[in-house]
Amino acid sequence: MTGSETVEDLLRGLAPRVLGMLVRRHGQFDACEDAVQEALLAAALRWPTEGAPREPAGWLVTVAGRRLTDQWRSESARRRRETTLAAQQPYHELITPDPADEPGGEIDDTLTLLFLCCHPEVSAPSQLALTLRAVGGLTTEQIARAFLVPETTMGQRISRAKQKIKEAGATFSMPEGPERTERLAVVLHVLYLIFNEGYTATSGPDLQRVELTAEAIRLTREAHRILPEDGETAGLLALMLLTDSRRATRSTADGAMVPLAEQDRGRWDADLVKEGTELIERTMATAALGPYQLQAAIAAVHAEAVSTEATDWRQVLVLYGILDRMAPNPMVTLNRAVAAAQVHGPRAGLDLLDSLAHDKRVAGHHRLDAVRAHLLELAGDLDAAREHYQRAAKRTVSRPERRYLEGKAAALRYVPPAES
């Protein structure tokens, strides 16, 4: 564990790996997932004060394995007491996993686990929820907030999903043929959500969670490796690379958010820009067009421009128009409004935002107010812009975003003219 890495970061990265090891060894996804959650809890309680063990993955596998053994021996209270004792043993008594359990096979264990969570017997919303829990490392509370449902409801949904996988007799193996294709759309959606949560954290003190973006890119690379001809897999990877190229310039040293227009483009990661641009150009020339490819193409237009003013906004607007028809989504419309304002003036962007006034999916979302504030500022209506910046600041749970929005509102305060 590095100096800047917290126990939470370490556990989040280890969780899918440890779960993959146990499911491959024992089967029974639902029981293994429960056991891993208990091991993670034990680690979260001990490691901050005692330090992480030399082999943290082995520690978790051992504790979770003993939890499974206890469960299979008895469903009595003795099982929980023995699990607690196992978690409290000295580190040197905890064995490491067999070498055969280490990742490095033909297909990454975590990617196989992701496809397992996206089993066709499980409904699409439950697939997303279960995968975000098992692979993304998000808590039930975080997932419930993302889906706008109570935590108890989400907990029940995840439990049902695990039961469905158990009843279907699913095995820990990568599906083939049509079944793999059927699950792929949900797999890509989950990877997209994990990346987005890492790129702009929905809550907490930091703007970005690098461990999530890195894991999403790693798994998407693996998916592209085994499915090189799939256009949307390649498109998603290109989108992640191009977006992640800006990471170092998105916040200041003290964590303050820096918007795209103010970023130092000379510090964008040139290697990621080159790789992402070349990948999306090859993909769009050979594969059927899809939403991820369109988003990657938009990111490539931004990456090629030396400044906001030099950006080919007409091309961006055309691409967003196609994307809005192909995969209608209020967030796409928000971004399209920004592009429309750049091409046709702020009033054109505000007219597009008006079409979202009754869309329940973004009702109360801070981004709707933030974009409206930006366009009102461009239009010269500073009082209204300040009001919407303040409203957006109150609605976001991200501290860096709140600080930025509050700063924008403060900058628009009325200043009376000096007396002559």
N, C-alpha and C positions, 0 to 999 in steps of 0.2 A: 504494500500500500504506500503510495507516494505521499509526500508531505501535504499536498493540496487535496488529496483524495480522502473523503470521509468514509466512515463505516457504512453509511447509507449508500454511497456510490459503489463501494466494493460489493455489498450484498446484492444490489440491483444487477450488477454485471454478472455475478456468480449464479443468481437464481435460475435462469433458464438452462445454463450449463449443467447444474446439479440435477435439475428436474429431468433433463434429457438422459443423464447417466442412469438415474433410478428407473425411469420408464423403460429404457432399453434393457435394463437388467431384470426388472421385476414385472413389467407390464402394469396393468391397473392404474391408469392415469389419475383417476380421482383420488385414490389412496395416496399415491406418490405426491400429488400436488398438496394435499393436506399435510403430509409429513414434512415437505420442504418448507411450507409456511411456518410450521412449529419450530423447525431448525433455525429459520431466519429470525424468528422472534427471540429464541435463546441467544443467538449471536448478537442481536441488537441490544440485548440487556447486558451481555458480558464484555464484548469486545471494546466498547468505548472506555471502560475503566481498566481492563486487563490487557488490552492490545489484541490485535488479530493474531491467530496462530500462524506458524510458518507455512502450513499447507491449508489455507482457508477452505478451499473446495473439498478437500478430504475431510475436514472437520464437519462441514455441513452434510456431506454424504453419509458419514458415520452416524451423526445424530439423527438424521432423517431415516436412515436404514434401521436404526434401533426403534424408532417410532413405528415403522412399518412392522417390525418383528413383534413388538408389543401388541399392536393392533390385531395382528393375525392370531396371537396366542389368546387374547382375552379382550372382551369389550367392557371389562370392569374398571373400577377406579384405580386398580393396581397398575393398569397400563399407563395412566398419566403420571403416577408417582415414579415409575421406572424411567419414563422418558425424561422427567426432570432431573433425576439422578444422572442419567447418561449425559445430559447437557452440562452438568457440573463437574464432570471428571477432568483431571488435569490434561492439558493439551498432549503431553507426551504419550498418554495412553490411547489417544485417538488415532486409529490407523488411517492411512491414505487409501484412495480408491485404486483398484487394479489398473495397470497401465492400459489394458484393453478398453477401459472406460474413458480414456482421455479423448477429446475431440481430435479430428484429423483424418477421419475416414473419408470415403468418397464424397459423401454429402454431409454438411455440417449438422450436428445433432440439433442445434437450436432451430435451424430451418425445418428439419423433419418434425420437430415439436410444433412449430408454427402450422404446418400443414395438418398435423393431427388435430389441433384445436379447431381447424376449419373443416371439420368432418361434415359431410352433407346431411347427416341425421340431425344436426344442430342448426337452429334458425340463424340467419345471417346476423341479426343484432347480437345474439348470444355468442356466435363465433367471434365477433369483434371484442366483446366484453371479456370472454375467457382468454383470448390471445393477449389482450392488453395486460391481463393479470399475470398469466404464466410466462409470457415472452417479454412483454414490455416492462414488467416490474412495477406497474402502477398498482396502487392500492384500490380496494373496492370503493373507498370513498372518492378517490380521484376519478375513477371510471364512472361512478354514479353522477358526479358533477358534470363530466363531459357529455353524458347522455341525458342530463337534466331529469333524473329520476331519483327517488329516495335511496339511501344506501341499503336499506333492508330489501328493497325491490331488486337492486342490482345483485346483492348477495344471493338471493333466491334464484335469479337468472343464471348466475355462474354455477350454482350448485346443480341446477337442472341440466345445464350444458354438460357438466362432468358426468352426470348420471346417464345422459344420452350416449355419450362416447363409450361408457362402460357397457351399456346394453347392446350397443352395436358390435361389440367384440373387436373394436379397432386395435390394430397392432402398431407398434412403433416402427413404421417403415414409410418411405416416401411413396405416395400413390403414383400410379403410372397412367398414361394415356388420357382418355376423356375425364377420368376422375381427378387427375392432377389439374387439367385445364379448368374443371368446374370449381375447384378450390382456389385457383390462382388469383381470381379477382379479389376475393376477400383477403388473401395473404398480402397482396399489394396494398390494399386499403389500410390494413393494419400497420404495415411498414411506413406508409405515408403518415398515418396518425402519430406513430412513435417519433418519426423524424420531426414532425411539426411541434410536438410537445417539447422536444429537445431544443429546437431552433428558437421558439418563443414560448417559454414556460408559462403555463396558464396561471400559476401562483408562485409565491415564494419571493425571496430576496434577489434572485439572479434572473437576468434576462434569458440566459441560455443554459441548457443542461447538456454539456458536451458528451457525456457518457451515452445519452440516448441517441443523439445524432450519429455518433460513431458506430453504435451497434446497428442502427437502421441502415446505414450505408454498407456496413460489413455484410449484413444479411441480404441486402438487395444485390450486392456484388455476387454473392453466392447463388442467388436465384438466377441472375443473368448468366452465370457460368454454366448452370445446368440447363438453362432455357435460352440459349443465345439468339434464337430466331424470333422470340416473342417481342413484339414492338413495344408493348406497354411496360414490360419489365425493364427494357433498355431505356425507355422514356423516363421512367421513375428514377432510375439510377442517374441519368443525365441531369434530371431536375435537382436531385439531392446534391450532386457534385457542384453544379453551378450556384445553387443557393448557399451551400456551405462555404464556397470560396470567399464569401463576404464576412465570415464569422469574426475575424480579428478586428474588423472595423465597425462593428455594430454597437459597441459600447465603449465608454471611456475607461480610464484606469480606475475610477471610483464607481464604475458600474452603471453610469448614466447611459440611457439609450441614445443612439445616433441614427436618425432616419436615413433612408437610402440616398436622398438628395444631398446630404451633408457628409457622406462617407468618403474617405480617401481611397479612390479607386486604384491608385497606384499600389496600395497595400493588399488588394484582393489577391488571392492565391492563384497565380498564373497557371500553375500546373493543373489545378482543378478546373479552371476555366477552359483550358485547352482540351483536357480529356472530356469534359461534359459537352463542349461545343462539337467536337469531332464525333462523339457518340450520337448525339441527336441528329446531326446532319446525315450520318450513315443510316440511321434508323428511319427517318422520315422519307428517305429515298427508296427504301426497300419494303417497309412494313405498312400495314393498314393503319391509318391515322387514329389516334386515341387521345383521351383527355390528358394523360401524363405527358405524352409527347408535345401536345400543345403548350402545356405549362412550361416544359423544358425549353421549347422554342422561344417563349416570351422571356424566360430567364437569360437565354443566349443573347437576345437583342439588347437587354440591359447590360450584359457583360461586355458586349462589343463597343458600347458607347463610352466615351471618355468623360462624359458628364450627363446630368439630367437633361440639360438643354440640348445636348447633341444626340439624345436618344431618338430613335425612329418611332415616335409615338403613333404615327399612322399605322405602321405595321403591328405595333402592340395592340392597338384598338381593333384591327381586323382579326387578329388571333384571338383576342378575348371575345369578340362577337361570335366566332366559330365555336369557341369553347362553351359559351353561354347557350348556344343552340344544341350542342352535342351533349353536354352534361350540366343542365341548369342548376345553379346553386347561388344562394344569396351572396356568398363571399366572392364568387366570380363577378357578379354584378357590381359589387363594391369596387373591385379593382378595375373593372371596365369603366366605371364612372370617373375614376381618376384619370384614365387614359383619354376618355372623352373630353374631360376638362382641359387636358393639355392640347388636344387637337382643335376642339370647337369652342373652348372657353368654359369657365366655371359653371355657367348656367346650364349648359348641356349635361354636365356631370350631376348637378343638383336635380335635374329632371329625372335622370336615371335613378337616383336615390329615392325619389318620391315613389317609384314603383315598388319599393320594399317597405313602404310605410305600414302595410297590413300583413307582412310576412312574419308569422309567428316564430319562425326559425331564428330570426335575428332581433326580435322584439326585446329591447333591453340590453342588447349586446353592445359593448363599449366601442367596437370598431365602427358601427354605423354612425354613432355620434362623432367619433374621431374623424372619419372621412368627411362627414358633413361640415364639421368645424373647419377642416382644411380648405374645403371648396368655398365656404362662406368667407374665409379670410382672403382667398384669392379674388373673390368677387367684391371685396371691400366692405363687407358687412361685419365689422369687427365686433360689435356688441353681441350679435347672434353667434359669431364664431367663438367668442370667449365663453358664452353660455354652454355651447355644446362641448368645448374642451373640458369645462368643469364637470359636465354631466358624464363624459367619457371617463374622466379620472376617477369619479366616484364608483363607476361600474366595473372597472378592471380590478382584478385581484393580483395583478403582477406589479410589484413595487417599482421596478424600473420604468414600466409604462406609465404608472401613476405619476411618478416624478416628472417624466417628460411632458405629459399632458397638463399637469399643474403649471409647469414652467411656461408652456405655450399660452395658457390662459392668463398667467400673470403678466406676460409680455404684451398682452393686448388691453391692459387696464387703461382706462381713460386718463390722459394727462392734459390738464387744462393749458391753454396757450399762455405763454409768458406775458406779463403786463408790459405794455410799451411805455 
